[in-house]
């Protein structure tokens, strides 16, 4: 065979391989990658946790917006809640990044995440109940007849929410360290890496956050006792700045 014939044969071979490759979609290529080892139940609970983190972030964002209004003007409270909103949003971001690191791809056919509608999420009482809140969870805090301040009401709701988020993370850890393998009732899969990540990256921060809010409630409560709700809110706001 002459040089021209050899070249033509090589071109034909490459053309054939290229055509076969082009017939396979990108999704089929991804489905053939054998590094995805997270179990379905653990992934679904993680996606639910992402929703809860977003819900908590929205709640803190609503409080930050309330306290930063010109007719309320509590910049210390506003800063505290805006920072808390960013922290919860960062938690959701970290969980999404972790699932992607483990090979979980987010598209409308494969997961519920792409269906999250932030506007709808604000209205859904189910998400609020999941965090231990009532139907008025997006309502701005208001002074109560019993003398409690708007700041105290917001802090108590925040602590209740942090307890719910912490408990949810604990349940996620329990589920992911002992999930039954499909089709094998006597075999469980312990996702050591993810459990360790949740314990170190999330639980410690949650416990510190609960302690911080509890301390703020204690301090503000003493100030309310001595000064009344409105003055206590003003003084405590100065402390938060």
C-alpha positions as CSV (number, residue, x, y, z in Angstrom):
1,X,0.0,0.0,0.0
2,X,1.4,3.4,-0.9
3,X,1.7,6.4,1.4
4,X,-1.6,7.9,0.1
5,X,-3.4,4.6,0.9
6,X,-2.0,4.5,4.4
7,X,-3.0,8.1,5.0
8,X,-6.5,7.5,3.7
9,X,-6.9,4.5,6.0
10,X,-5.8,6.4,9.0
11,X,-8.3,9.2,8.2
12,X,-11.1,6.7,7.9
13,X,-10.3,5.1,11.2
14,X,-10.2,8.5,13.0
15,X,-13.4,9.5,11.3
16,X,-15.1,6.4,12.4
17,X,-14.0,6.8,16.0
18,X,-15.1,10.4,16.0
19,X,-18.5,9.6,14.7
20,X,-19.1,6.9,17.3
21,X,-18.0,9.3,20.1
22,X,-20.3,12.1,18.8
23,X,-23.2,9.7,19.0
24,X,-22.8,9.4,22.8
25,X,-24.3,12.3,24.8
26,X,-22.4,14.2,27.5
27,X,-24.9,12.8,30.1
28,X,-24.1,9.2,29.0
29,X,-20.4,9.9,29.5
30,X,-21.1,11.2,33.0
31,X,-23.3,8.2,33.9
32,X,-20.4,5.9,33.0
33,X,-18.0,7.5,35.5
34,X,-17.6,5.1,38.4
35,X,-16.7,7.5,41.2
36,X,-20.2,8.3,42.4
37,X,-20.7,6.4,45.6
38,X,-23.1,8.5,47.7
39,X,-26.3,6.7,48.5
40,X,-29.7,8.0,47.4
41,X,-31.2,8.5,50.8
42,X,-28.2,10.4,52.1
43,X,-28.2,12.6,49.0
44,X,-31.9,13.4,49.3
45,X,-31.6,14.3,53.0
46,X,-28.6,16.6,52.1
47,X,-30.8,18.3,49.5
48,X,-33.5,18.8,52.1
49,X,-30.8,20.3,54.4
50,X,-29.8,22.7,51.7
51,X,-33.4,23.9,51.6
52,X,-33.4,24.4,55.3
53,X,-30.2,26.4,55.2
54,X,-31.7,28.6,52.6
55,X,-34.9,29.0,54.6
56,X,-32.9,30.0,57.7
57,X,-30.9,32.5,55.6
58,X,-34.1,34.1,54.3
59,X,-35.4,34.4,57.9
60,X,-32.3,36.2,59.1
61,X,-32.4,38.3,56.0
62,X,-35.9,39.4,56.8
63,X,-34.9,40.3,60.3
64,X,-31.9,42.3,59.0
65,X,-34.1,44.2,56.7
66,X,-36.6,45.0,59.5
67,X,-34.0,46.3,61.9
68,X,-32.3,48.4,59.2
69,X,-35.5,50.4,58.3
70,X,-35.3,54.1,59.0
71,X,-38.3,54.0,61.4
72,X,-36.6,51.1,63.4
73,X,-32.9,52.0,63.0
74,X,-31.2,49.3,65.0
75,X,-27.9,48.9,63.0
76,X,-26.4,46.5,65.5
77,X,-29.3,44.1,65.2
78,X,-29.3,44.5,61.4
79,X,-25.6,43.7,61.2
80,X,-26.0,40.6,63.4
81,X,-28.8,39.2,61.2
82,X,-27.3,40.1,57.9
83,X,-24.1,38.3,59.0
84,X,-26.2,35.3,60.1
85,X,-28.0,35.2,56.8
86,X,-24.7,35.1,54.9
87,X,-23.5,32.3,57.2
88,X,-26.6,30.1,56.5
89,X,-26.3,30.8,52.8
90,X,-22.6,29.8,52.9
91,X,-23.7,26.5,54.5
92,X,-26.0,25.8,51.6
93,X,-23.2,26.7,49.2
94,X,-20.8,24.3,51.0
95,X,-23.3,21.4,50.8
96,X,-23.9,22.0,47.1
97,X,-20.2,22.1,46.5
98,X,-19.7,18.9,48.5
99,X,-22.3,17.0,46.5
100,X,-20.8,18.1,43.3
101,X,-17.3,17.0,44.5
102,X,-18.8,13.6,45.1
103,X,-20.3,13.5,41.6
104,X,-23.8,14.6,42.2
105,X,-24.9,16.7,39.2
106,X,-27.6,19.2,39.6
107,X,-30.1,19.2,36.7
108,X,-33.8,19.1,36.5
109,X,-33.9,15.4,35.6
110,X,-31.6,14.2,38.4
111,X,-32.4,16.1,41.5
112,X,-35.0,18.4,43.3
113,X,-32.5,21.2,43.8
114,X,-33.1,22.8,40.4
115,X,-36.8,23.1,41.3
116,X,-36.1,25.4,44.3
117,X,-38.0,28.7,43.8
118,X,-36.9,31.2,46.3
119,X,-40.1,33.3,46.1
120,X,-42.2,30.2,46.6
121,X,-39.9,29.0,49.4
122,X,-40.7,32.1,51.4
123,X,-44.4,31.4,51.2
124,X,-44.3,27.7,52.0
125,X,-45.2,27.0,55.6
126,X,-43.8,23.4,55.3
127,X,-40.3,24.7,55.3
128,X,-41.0,26.9,58.3
129,X,-42.5,24.0,60.2
130,X,-39.4,22.0,59.4
131,X,-37.4,24.6,61.3
132,X,-39.9,24.7,64.2
133,X,-41.6,28.0,63.2
134,X,-45.2,28.9,62.8
135,X,-47.1,30.2,59.8
136,X,-46.1,33.8,60.5
137,X,-42.4,33.0,60.3
138,X,-41.6,35.9,57.9
139,X,-43.5,38.4,60.0
140,X,-41.3,41.2,61.4
141,X,-40.6,41.1,65.1
142,X,-42.8,43.4,67.2
143,X,-42.8,44.5,70.9
144,X,-45.3,42.5,72.9
145,X,-47.7,43.5,75.6
146,X,-45.7,41.7,78.2
147,X,-42.8,44.1,77.8
148,X,-40.6,41.9,75.7
149,X,-38.7,43.9,73.0
150,X,-38.6,43.3,69.3
151,X,-35.0,42.3,69.7
152,X,-35.8,39.7,72.3
153,X,-38.6,38.2,70.1
154,X,-36.2,38.0,67.1
155,X,-33.4,36.4,69.2
156,X,-35.8,33.8,70.7
157,X,-37.0,32.8,67.2
158,X,-33.3,32.7,66.0
159,X,-32.4,30.3,68.9
160,X,-35.4,28.1,68.1
161,X,-34.4,28.0,64.5
162,X,-30.8,27.2,65.3
163,X,-31.9,24.3,67.5
164,X,-34.0,23.0,64.6
165,X,-31.1,23.3,62.0
166,X,-28.7,21.6,64.4
167,X,-31.1,18.7,65.0
168,X,-31.6,18.3,61.3
169,X,-27.8,18.1,60.7
170,X,-27.6,15.5,63.5
171,X,-30.3,13.4,61.8
172,X,-28.5,13.8,58.5
173,X,-25.3,12.4,60.1
174,X,-27.2,9.5,61.6
175,X,-28.8,8.6,58.3
176,X,-25.6,8.9,56.3
177,X,-23.5,6.7,58.7
178,X,-25.9,3.8,58.6
179,X,-27.8,3.8,55.3
180,X,-29.0,0.4,54.0
181,X,-27.6,-0.6,50.6
182,X,-30.3,-1.1,47.9
183,X,-31.3,-4.8,47.6
184,X,-29.2,-5.8,50.7
185,X,-31.2,-5.5,53.8
186,X,-28.4,-6.8,56.0
187,X,-25.8,-4.4,54.7
188,X,-25.3,-0.8,55.5
189,X,-23.1,1.9,54.0
190,X,-21.3,4.3,56.3
191,X,-20.3,7.5,54.5
192,X,-17.3,8.2,56.8
193,X,-16.0,11.2,54.8
194,X,-19.3,13.0,54.6
195,X,-20.2,12.3,58.3
196,X,-16.8,13.6,59.3
197,X,-17.2,16.7,57.1
198,X,-20.6,17.5,58.7
199,X,-19.4,16.9,62.2
200,X,-16.3,19.1,61.9
201,X,-17.5,21.8,59.5
202,X,-21.1,22.2,60.6
203,X,-21.9,20.9,64.1
204,X,-19.2,22.8,65.9
205,X,-20.3,26.1,64.3
206,X,-24.0,25.3,65.1
207,X,-23.1,24.7,68.8
208,X,-21.1,27.9,69.0
209,X,-24.0,29.8,67.3
210,X,-26.6,28.5,69.8
211,X,-24.3,29.4,72.7
212,X,-23.8,32.9,71.3
213,X,-27.5,33.6,70.8
214,X,-28.4,32.1,74.2
215,X,-25.8,34.5,75.8
216,X,-27.3,37.5,73.9
217,X,-30.8,36.5,75.2
218,X,-29.5,36.4,78.8
219,X,-27.8,39.8,78.5
220,X,-30.8,41.5,76.9
221,X,-33.1,39.9,79.4
222,X,-31.2,41.5,82.3
223,X,-31.3,44.8,80.5
224,X,-35.0,44.6,79.9
225,X,-35.6,43.9,83.6
226,X,-33.7,47.1,84.5
227,X,-34.6,49.4,81.7
228,X,-37.7,48.2,79.9
229,X,-38.0,46.8,76.4
230,X,-37.4,49.8,74.2
231,X,-34.5,51.3,76.1
232,X,-32.9,47.8,76.5
233,X,-33.2,47.3,72.7
234,X,-31.5,50.6,72.1
235,X,-28.6,49.9,74.5
236,X,-28.1,46.3,73.3
237,X,-28.1,47.6,69.8
238,X,-25.1,49.8,70.7
239,X,-23.4,46.7,72.1
240,X,-23.9,44.7,68.8
241,X,-22.4,47.4,66.6
